[in-house]
Amino acid sequence: MEESIYNLIPREEKPAPKSKRYVSQFADTARQEYKARQGKCATMGPQNATTKDAGCFTKKGTGKGGGNYQRAAPQGRDQTRHIKPHVPKASDKPVMGHLSNKDFLKENAIKTITSKPVKPKATMVDHPAGKGPKIALENSGLVPKFCKKKGYGTTPKYITKRKEEEHRAHEEYEQYIHSVQKQGAYYECGSIQIIACETTDAQVPTSEREELLRGLKSNWEQLHKEYQGLSVIADTAPKRQRRNDMETRLAQLEADIARIERHTTIIVSN
């Protein structure tokens, strides 16, 4: 659009033409069918309804159901139970002349003498001043119940069975060691070489075995003390390497100690 002075003149805006409203071609047919189905007074009742006088209201006993009716009992409740006797009338006279030879004073005295005294329940107060709430002593945990059971102090069956299995396994292992000694086999225990042979020329005495155990354990304690002194965070490569070396040495010492403690006979090869 080119610029022109005539464009500054206000013009009358013409509204956009509207499209034709949609009308169904079956509208007249539907309207006729609706009127044909609609009967007279179908919604609001008869047009000329007769009204009654306001004074002729329904009174008690004149309705269709009758005036006297009995209230139905609620379901699920037995009406024959818990029926109290009727209240005596003012004209009713009590039964006269009913005498009894019962000595109530004597009977009460005998009952009181022969009755056992009621023992108070054992309670405890978990408060230093004794002003707190009372708790039953039996449920407080202060009454020794477990030690009064029949099986108290006896070793459970599963522990006895486990000890027997361990003893049997130890005997079988000792028999295996003796058979290996006859064959002349040997094996290594970390840095210690343990030999099983028929001759006992190089057998380690018991005192040296115990001294060896004490030395290994002291080395383990010293190394474990140094391991405990390491920093918690290993943020550098040397720290991680030192920690891994110590863990490897500790594991090797623990394996050697366990191996020597398990074998009573140690023979060192030349």
Secondary structure, 3 states (H helix, E strand, C coil): CCCCHHHHCCCCCCCCCCCCCCCCCCHHHHHHHHHHHCCCCCCCCCCCCCCCCCCCCCCCCCCCCCCCCCCCCCCCCCCCCCCCCCCCCCCCCCCCCCCCCCCHHHHHHHHHHHCCCCCCCCEEECCCCCCCCEEEHHHCCCCCCHHHCCCCCCCCHHHHHHHHHHHHHHHHHHHHHHHHHHHCCEEEECCEEEECCCCCCCECCHHHHHHHHHHHHHHHHHHHHHHHCCCCCCCCHHHHHHHHHHHHHHHHHHHHHHHHHHCCCCECCC
